[in-house]
Amino acid sequence: MKTYTLYLFRHGLTKGNYNAQYIGHTDLPLTTDSIEELKSIKAKHHYPEVEAVFVSPLKRALQSADIMF
């Protein structure tokens, strides 16, 4: 039987997150600070090699996945 490991990853922060706004499906990009934070996290911690990354088409999710994987 073949097994899989599933990793769940939440996107970085947007301006709407910092302003405590419910942003739902709005397509806000990551903030500059959030991009730098994700890069710092990746540099400090091991992230697994993955065969595939599934992500929503929203900018914040795509940007986060591009940085981390």
Order of alpha helices (4+ residues) and beta strands (2+ residues): alpha-alpha-alpha
